[in-house]
Amino acid sequence: MEGEGGSGMADIDASRTALHFLAAPGELGRLIRDFDWSATPLGPLASWPQSLRTAISLILNARHPMWIGWGPEATFLYNDAYIDVLGAAKHPWALGRPAAEVWSEIWDVCGPLADKVFMRAESTFVDAVQLFMRRGDFLEETWYSFSYSPIVDESGRVGGLFCPSADLSTSTLNARRLATLSRLSADALRQQTVLAAAATAVATLADNPADLPFALLYLADPAHAADAPGGGSAVARLVQGRRPAGGRGAACHRARRRRRCVK
């Protein structure tokens, strides 16, 4: 009996040791441990190669957003820092799914880059690329820098893909919007008449269809105040309006051509 008990304890200790690569702060280590991997191309945790275990340990203990795609379907694994990239709509749903399914709305951009990694062991880096992600019930304009690098397995072949990413959305969008505001104040003030300033303002707004898909400019006209309902002090009249081709902005127009724009 003692021999059987000792054997059982040894098995438990061995099992715990085998899962040491999942020991990390945060929730993803636990989620990966409890996930039913036997239903995925990766198979049970106990059968995972050391190269995959090492890569997972690396990302779980990192504070930078990272994910790994492993095997023929680039089965998706990620760390706690990547939860914000996925958003509530995709976490924890994304765990264990093919990468092409997780990011289906942007896979026309990411898919060819992933193919370079798996087919030619070729690393890639993309700086400040515009991506329309579905992280809720709508498509969201985002800007990211990221790289794809091959992870070599025990056979010497590419077993997986390693991707760290950086979210540039806030800085990129703020810079674009501030540039429009700067032009708006500078160009309109150079005009000699109100109508010329109005035309310049609308033209400036039309140059940024990504943030301003349409614009209408009204001017208050004191000369017609007596005709205003209720004796108002001025009457607003439409001076000029402009709506970019497509009506939703150039950025969304490009997205629609790639079947990514909400209709």
N, C-alpha and C positions, 0 to 999 in steps of 0.2 A: 504493500500500500504506500509505503514511504517513497518507493521508487516511482510509482505512478504520480504521486503528488509533486515530487521533485521535477518530474518530466513536464507536468502541466505548468508549473511556475516558470520553468525554463522557456516553454513555448510563449508564455505571456510576456516575459522579458524580451525575448527575441522579437516579438511582434511590436513592442513599444520601441525597441531600438531601430527597427526597420522604418518607423514613422518619425524618427527624429528630424528628418528633413522638413517636416511640416511644423516644427516648433518655432513659433514666431508670434509677436504681439499682433492683435487684430483678429478679425473673424474669418479671413480666407483660409488660414491653416485648418481650422475646424471644418469649414464648409467642404474643403477638398477631401479631408479625412472621412467625412460622413457621406460623401457623394457615392452613388452607385456607378462606379466606373466600368463595371463589367458590361454595361449596356452601351458602351462607347468603343471606338476603335482602340483606345488605350488599354482596355482590359483592367483587371483588378489591380489595386495599388501594389500588391505584393510582387506583381510581375513587371513593374516599371523599371526601366534601365537606370543605371546610376547617373548617366548623362542628363536624363530628364529630372531626376531627383535633385541633382545639384543645381540645375537651372531654376527649379521651383524654389529651392531654399534661398537662392540669390534674390529673386524678386520679392518673396514674402518678407525678407528682412530689409528691403529697400523702402525708402519714403517717397521715391519718385514713381509716377504712374508707369507701370510696365505690364505687358502681357506676353504670353507664350502661345504659339500655335504649334501643336505637336502631331506628327503623323500625317497620313494621306489626306485627311480632311482639315488639317490645321486646327485640331480640337483646342478649344479656347480655355486658357487658364490665366488668371490675373492676380494682382495684389490689392491690398486695401486702398492704396493711393489711387488705383485705377477706378474705384467705385464712382468717384465724381465724374469721370469721363463717360462711364456707361449711363449714369443717371438712374433714377428710380424705376424707369420702364424696363431697363435691361439687367439690373442687378437684383437678385442672383441668377436670374433666368439664363444669362449668357454662359454661365459655367458649364463646361462639358459639351457645348454646341460647336458646330463647325464655324470657323471665323467668317466664312462667306455668308452665313445665316445671321450671325451676330451683327455684322455691319453691312447688311445687304444694300442699304441705301447709298453707301459710298464704295461698294466693292468694285465698281467700274474704275475707280481711281486706285484703290488698294490692291485689288486682285492681281493685276499685271506685275506689281512690285513684289507681291508674295510669290508669284510664279518664278521670278528671277532667283529668289532665294532657294526654292525647292528644286528647281530644274537645273540651275547653273551655279548654285552656291555663291551667288552674287549679292553683296550687300548694297543697300540703297539708302539715301537720305533725302528727305523732302523738307524744304524750309518754307514755313508760312504759306501753307496751301489752304485754299478755301474748301470747306467740306460742309455739306448740308446733312446734319445728323438728326435722326429721329430718336430723341431721348425722352419723349413724352408723347402727347397726342398731336404734335405738329413737327414740321421740319424746322430745324434751328440752324442759322448760319453760324459756323464756327471756323476758327483758323488754328491750325496745328503745325508744329514741326515734329517729325518723327523719323525713325530709322528702322529698317528691317535688316537683321543679320542672321546668318545661318548658325544653328547649333548642331555640331557634329556628334553623332552617336557612336556606340562602341564598334560599329562596323566600318567607321571612317566615312560614312555617308551623311548627308543632311537629314537629321531626324526631326528638326523643328525650326521654328522662327522665333527670334527674340526682338521685341519692339518696346523701346522706351519712347515716351511722347511728352511734348510740352504744349500746353494750352496758351495760345497767343491771342485768343478771341477778344478779351477785354482791351488790351493795348492796341490791337489792330483796328477794332471798331471805333474806339475812342479817337484814334488819330484820324480816321477817315471823316468822322463827324465834325471834329474840331477844324479840320481843313475846310470843310464846307462853310462852317460858321465864320471862319476868318475871311474867306473869299466874299461871303455875303456882306459882311460889314465893310470890307475895304472897297470892293467894286461899286457897290450901290452909292457910297458917299462921294464917289468921283463924278457922278452924273449931275447935269445942270438942271434937270427938270424932274418933277415927281414921276411922270410917266416913264421917263428914261430909267430912273432908279428902279421902278417897279419891273420893267422889262428885264433889266440886268439881274434883279433879285430872282425872278422866276427862271431865267436862263441858268443861273448858278445852282439853283435847287434841282433843275433838270439834269445837271451834270452828275448828280449823285442818286440815281434811281434805286440803288440798293437800299438806301435808308428812306428815300422819299419817292415812292412809286407814283404819286401824283401831287400836284400843288395848285391851289387857287388863291389868288391875291385880291383882296378887297381894299378899297380906299373909302374913308369917310368923306362925304361931300357936304360941307356946311351950306352950300348954296341951295340945297333942296331940303333943308331942315323943316321948313313949314309943311312940306308934303309928307313928312314922316308920320306914321301911325302913332298917336299919343303925344304928338308934339315933340318928338325926339330932337336932340341937338344936332344930329347929322344923319345922313343916309349912306349906308355902305353900298358901294357898287363894285361889281366885278370888273377888275381892270384887265387881268390876264390870267390864263391858266395854261398849264402844260402837263401833258400826260405822256410818259415815254412809250415808245412802241411796245406793244404787248400788254401794257397796262399794269404790270406787276413789278417792273424794275428789271434792269439788265441781269442782275444776279439771279433773280428768280426765273427770268426767261431762260437763262442758260440751264438752270436746274430742271425746268419743265421739259426742255429738249432732251434731257437725260432721264425723264420720267421720275423726277424727284420733287416736283413742286406741288404743293397742296392746291387743289382746284376748288 
